Amino acid sequence: MKNSKVTLKDQSLLVQKCFIGGKWVDATSKKAFEVHDPATGELIGNCPETAAEDAQHAIQAASDTFNEWRSKSGRERSRILRRWYELVMENKDDLATIITWENGKAKPDAAGEVVFSASFIEWFAEEAARIYGEVVPHSTSGSRVHVTKEPVGVCGLITPWNFPIGMLARKAAAALAAGCTCIIKTAGETPFSANALVLLASRAGLSPGALNVVTALENTPEIGSTLCESPIVRKVSFTGSVRVGRLLMKRSSQTLKKLSLELGGNAPFIVLDDADLDWAVTGLIASKFKCSGQTCVCTNRIFVQSGIYDSFVAKAVEAIKQLRVGSGFEDGVTQGPLVHSRAVSNMTNLVEDAISKGAKVVLGGKPMSELGTNFFEPTVITGMTSDMKMAQEEIFGPIAAISRFDTEEEVIALSNDSEVGLAAYVFTENLRRSQYMIESLHVGMVGLNTGVISDASSPFGGVKLSGLGREGSKHGIDEYLDMKTVVTGRAASVFRSSL
């Protein structure tokens, strides 16, 4: 470990391998890629640069274990998942440290992610024993219909760097609870967090081969194609960009596998003139600046009604000034670095584009090169218009772009003018207006008077190009189950009048 400031209570949680068939192994090619701290640029370690051959080994390991894992009762799987949850909570400090180290997010955000990930493991541990079927009345007297639910099979899970254990837990816990086995392709930027989480799953008593991890940076497209094209893999779940989601859907077409795609967002944040402004600003900070703006449900376009526009902007600027940027390990830091220098360049381009089209920067707007190559100032821009790139593209950074509107109909049209529809936020104290906004917004999720949406009990997902399926909640486990219908003839004697 190069950074002497970073220490783990359990050094064994930092694993520089991939996990196939219950064993920590190197890539067949013996190639590896480097993982660096985005705050300092210092080397953390190396992970195997796996390729298609390694992915095939992982697929076979998951297939070999599938019948054994699915044959366990739901209660047996539940107990293992529950132990996994307990181990995550027992090691929460080390897990948060690894997340901050390789992802860069501020330590409070990292600690929150650990609890967030554990909540999904706990939730699906409880769901594992409650996979219910149905008894359906048949139209013919004496016949019976039973509907059962069975695990879909081997699953490929492709997880992102922004929530390296949160997204893994949300997918893998649901799949394992359903009786599926998995191959996880982790993000090249953040392999160590996922490895630590899977190590704890193994310690919890998970069957060898039930969870497999392949790591890669350059070979990510190759591994994604292998998972999609394999006839053994019956389900792929992916969190990432619309562009890659489309490619994965196309690659999966020949094997007609189940897909869950949680793709891009362009969330509107709507503040009506009867809103509690202080509460709305609090919601803005939570929804826009969490993880330095690098989440799929981050506020992207801020619409404020004209009568309160100036007051809201003033309050928002004062609140955003209180944010502190720096290494995620420093006390008091709320905003860590962006994931890499390309993200900083993108922020600069978005700001320059907005200025060229009439926007005004009222706070920030520049890279913070004095801190390192991956830092950008928390930024407020007013006068956002729909022709600006930041109104059309997912910002994925600490830029709050604000626009004014006059009527409810106007803001609904502006909000729905997007190819994606993941989340939206609405702030109002009026019941009629809130209901009207909720029913008019074409998104999968709405935060009403809150800047926080995701919870283990709540279905997570979008509409339009934001993807397919839902994660979390009682519906999340259904994404990993198939229904089987059993029709039985002469199942019961026909009642006779003499009886």
ZASETOR-887100 format. One line per 10 residues: number of its first residue (from 0); for each residue x, y, z of C-alpha. Coordinates in steps of 0.05 Angstrom, whole numbers, plus 5000, padded with zeros to 4 digits. Layout:
% ZASETOR-887100
NUM = X,Y,Z  ...
% end
This chain:
% ZASETOR-887100
0 = 5000,5000,5000  5031,5066,4978  4989,5113,5020  5013,5108,5092  4951,5146,5115  4906,5089,5094  4901,5031,5142  4853,4973,5148  4835,4935,5211  4831,4871,5169
10 = 4886,4875,5116  4859,4811,5084  4799,4850,5057  4844,4883,5004  4845,4827,4952  4884,4837,4887  4854,4777,4850  4790,4755,4816  4744,4702,4846  4724,4641,4806
20 = 4695,4577,4833  4707,4597,4905  4782,4611,4894  4820,4676,4887  4860,4671,4822  4898,4712,4771  4878,4722,4699  4897,4665,4654  4942,4714,4615  4975,4736,4680
30 = 4962,4808,4658  4939,4860,4708  4918,4933,4711  4934,4987,4761  4884,5020,4808  4900,5091,4832  4873,5136,4886  4835,5191,4847  4852,5242,4901  4927,5233,4901
40 = 4942,5191,4839  4981,5142,4883  4980,5069,4865  4934,5027,4909  4947,4960,4876  4936,4915,4816  4879,4870,4794  4876,4816,4740  4861,4838,4670  4815,4781,4654
50 = 4789,4764,4584  4736,4721,4551  4771,4656,4572  4768,4676,4645  4695,4698,4638  4679,4629,4609  4712,4596,4669  4669,4639,4715  4606,4622,4676  4621,4548,4681
60 = 4634,4554,4756  4567,4589,4765  4533,4536,4723  4565,4478,4761  4540,4507,4827  4471,4528,4804  4433,4463,4820  4465,4458,4889  4449,4531,4906  4378,4530,4879
70 = 4363,4465,4916  4373,4500,4983  4308,4522,5015  4293,4596,5016  4305,4595,5091  4374,4564,5082  4393,4618,5032  4364,4670,5078  4409,4650,5136  4471,4655,5092
80 = 4451,4723,5066  4435,4746,5137  4505,4726,5159  4533,4764,5099  4495,4825,5123  4524,4818,5193  4595,4812,5167  4586,4875,5125  4564,4913,5186  4620,4885,5228
90 = 4671,4908,5175  4636,4973,5156  4696,5018,5173  4744,4979,5129  4694,4975,5072  4684,5051,5075  4759,5061,5075  4768,5019,5012  4711,5056,4977  4741,5124,4992
100 = 4810,5101,4973  4793,5077,4903  4729,5116,4888  4748,5182,4921  4681,5197,4953  4681,5232,5020  4684,5185,5080  4613,5201,5103  4587,5183,5033  4628,5119,5034
110 = 4602,5101,5103  4532,5114,5078  4543,5068,5019  4564,5011,5064  4500,5016,5105  4461,5024,5040  4491,4961,5010  4479,4922,5075  4406,4943,5074  4396,4906,5008
120 = 4429,4843,5033  4385,4846,5095  4323,4859,5054  4333,4802,5005  4353,4755,5061  4283,4767,5086  4253,4759,5016  4289,4693,5003  4240,4654,5046  4179,4688,5017
130 = 4179,4670,4943  4105,4653,4936  4067,4621,4879  3993,4623,4862  3933,4578,4857  3890,4600,4798  3817,4578,4786  3811,4537,4722  3752,4545,4675  3741,4470,4673
140 = 3711,4437,4734  3760,4388,4765  3822,4420,4735  3871,4461,4775  3924,4513,4758  3986,4525,4801  4038,4578,4786  4107,4569,4816  4169,4613,4813  4238,4586,4797
150 = 4307,4619,4793  4322,4642,4722  4391,4611,4724  4462,4637,4717  4464,4713,4718  4515,4764,4693  4519,4826,4736  4556,4887,4709  4567,4939,4763  4590,5013,4760
160 = 4646,5050,4796  4603,5103,4830  4571,5054,4879  4620,4996,4877  4588,4956,4932  4519,4988,4934  4501,4966,4864  4534,4898,4873  4493,4884,4935  4428,4907,4904
170 = 4437,4859,4845  4473,4800,4877  4431,4795,4940  4367,4792,4898  4397,4740,4851  4424,4696,4907  4359,4701,4946  4321,4677,4885  4368,4616,4878  4410,4642,4820
180 = 4486,4640,4815  4525,4699,4788  4585,4725,4751  4601,4797,4771  4640,4842,4724  4664,4899,4768  4686,4968,4745  4760,4975,4729  4764,5038,4771  4738,5005,4835
190 = 4752,4930,4838  4776,4926,4910  4711,4947,4943  4673,4893,4906  4726,4841,4922  4720,4857,4996  4644,4850,4994  4649,4782,4958  4702,4758,5007  4653,4771,5063
200 = 4599,4733,5025  4646,4674,5020  4660,4678,5095  4585,4677,5107  4580,4607,5078  4561,4620,5006  4570,4559,4961  4635,4561,4921  4617,4584,4851  4552,4619,4872
210 = 4587,4686,4866  4644,4696,4817  4682,4760,4802  4720,4778,4739  4760,4843,4739  4783,4881,4679  4797,4951,4652  4815,4947,4579  4778,4881,4566  4711,4904,4594
220 = 4675,4903,4526  4701,4833,4513  4675,4807,4579  4608,4842,4570  4600,4809,4502  4618,4741,4531  4565,4746,4585  4512,4770,4535  4526,4718,4482  4533,4657,4528
230 = 4474,4610,4524  4489,4589,4596  4477,4659,4623  4402,4670,4626  4400,4739,4656  4443,4802,4651  4436,4862,4697  4474,4925,4681  4480,4994,4711  4513,5046,4667
240 = 4505,5089,4605  4450,5086,4553  4502,5074,4499  4529,5011,4533  4459,4988,4552  4439,4989,4479  4500,4948,4460  4487,4896,4514  4415,4890,4492  4437,4879,4421
250 = 4489,4828,4442  4437,4790,4483  4387,4786,4426  4412,4719,4399  4403,4684,4465  4339,4721,4485  4360,4727,4558  4326,4768,4612  4353,4838,4619  4353,4891,4674
260 = 4382,4957,4650  4389,5016,4697  4415,5070,4650  4424,5145,4647  4384,5200,4679  4370,5274,4668  4331,5288,4732  4290,5352,4736  4287,5386,4804  4223,5428,4807
270 = 4211,5481,4860  4141,5510,4859  4127,5579,4889  4092,5551,4951  4151,5506,4970  4189,5511,5035  4253,5542,5006  4299,5521,5062  4275,5449,5056  4281,5452,4980
280 = 4353,5475,4985  4368,5418,5033  4337,5371,4982  4379,5402,4927  4444,5390,4965  4425,5318,4978  4403,5303,4906  4455,5344,4868  4520,5339,4908  4519,5269,4936
290 = 4584,5234,4914  4605,5299,4880  4546,5295,4833  4566,5226,4806  4501,5187,4814  4448,5168,4763  4392,5201,4803  4430,5266,4815  4391,5329,4799  4410,5350,4729
300 = 4363,5408,4712  4337,5455,4766  4271,5491,4750  4249,5545,4798  4183,5584,4792  4193,5657,4776  4164,5686,4840  4216,5652,4884  4273,5646,4834  4319,5699,4862
310 = 4308,5678,4935  4321,5605,4919  4384,5620,4880  4411,5662,4937  4397,5608,4989  4425,5553,4944  4490,5592,4932  4500,5603,5007  4489,5530,5022  4535,5505,4966
320 = 4589,5552,4991  4591,5511,5054  4612,5448,5017  4685,5430,5026  4726,5397,4971  4787,5353,4983  4811,5283,4995  4754,5239,5020  4796,5219,5080  4802,5291,5106
330 = 4757,5311,5164  4702,5358,5143  4707,5343,5068  4639,5335,5035  4662,5332,4962  4716,5285,4940  4750,5283,4872  4716,5263,4808  4734,5193,4784  4786,5215,4733
340 = 4812,5276,4696  4766,5263,4636  4707,5279,4682  4740,5345,4700  4750,5362,4627  4677,5346,4614  4655,5394,4670  4698,5449,4639  4667,5437,4570  4597,5439,4598
350 = 4610,5505,4633  4642,5536,4571  4583,5513,4528  4533,5543,4577  4570,5610,4580  4573,5613,4504  4497,5606,4502  4482,5660,4553  4487,5627,4621  4520,5660,4680
360 = 4567,5627,4729  4549,5653,4799  4593,5604,4838  4653,5561,4820  4660,5537,4748  4733,5517,4747  4779,5458,4760  4815,5459,4828  4884,5442,4802  4915,5463,4868
370 = 4884,5400,4898  4901,5352,4841  4880,5333,4771  4811,5306,4789  4778,5362,4829  4725,5412,4806  4692,5468,4843  4619,5461,4866  4586,5504,4814  4521,5544,4806
380 = 4499,5567,4737  4437,5609,4724  4401,5620,4659  4403,5547,4636  4366,5536,4571  4346,5472,4536  4397,5481,4480  4456,5476,4528  4494,5410,4534  4483,5407,4609
390 = 4408,5407,4597  4412,5351,4546  4466,5307,4575  4476,5275,4643  4524,5322,4679  4553,5271,4729  4590,5324,4767  4582,5382,4817  4546,5432,4772  4478,5459,4792
400 = 4445,5489,4730  4384,5531,4746  4328,5557,4701  4264,5596,4716  4193,5578,4695  4125,5610,4701  4070,5557,4697  4062,5484,4717  4047,5465,4645  4112,5498,4622
410 = 4156,5461,4672  4123,5394,4658  4138,5403,4583  4210,5423,4599  4219,5365,4647  4191,5313,4599  4233,5339,4541  4285,5284,4549  4300,5216,4520  4311,5188,4590
420 = 4263,5184,4649  4295,5158,4712  4279,5206,4769  4248,5273,4784  4242,5317,4846  4184,5362,4863  4179,5412,4921  4110,5440,4938  4065,5445,4999  4002,5438,4958
430 = 3969,5370,4952  3933,5384,4886  3996,5411,4853  4038,5353,4878  3990,5301,4851  3986,5337,4784  4062,5340,4778  4071,5267,4799  4022,5241,4748  4048,5286,4692
440 = 4122,5271,4697  4145,5215,4652  4196,5183,4699  4203,5119,4739  4212,5152,4807  4191,5218,4839  4219,5248,4902  4165,5292,4932  4194,5342,4981  4257,5299,4988
450 = 4323,5294,4953  4334,5221,4970  4298,5166,4931  4333,5100,4937  4315,5052,4993  4317,4976,4998  4241,4973,5004  4228,5018,4944  4229,4996,4870  4286,5031,4833
460 = 4285,5041,4758  4264,5085,4700  4225,5091,4636  4243,5110,4564  4318,5104,4552  4331,5099,4627  4323,5025,4620  4283,4962,4637  4263,4928,4702  4266,4948,4775
470 = 4316,4936,4830  4303,4932,4905  4236,4922,4939  4193,4860,4934  4194,4869,4858  4270,4865,4854  4272,4790,4867  4222,4778,4810  4275,4801,4761  4312,4736,4777
480 = 4253,4689,4775  4214,4654,4720  4141,4633,4727  4121,4561,4714  4048,4544,4702  4023,4474,4720  3954,4454,4695  3928,4389,4725  3868,4352,4697  3822,4308,4739
490 = 3852,4339,4801  3788,4334,4840  3723,4294,4836  3663,4330,4810  3613,4339,4866  3549,4300,4857  3481,4321,4879  3476,4257,4920  3532,4282,4964
% end
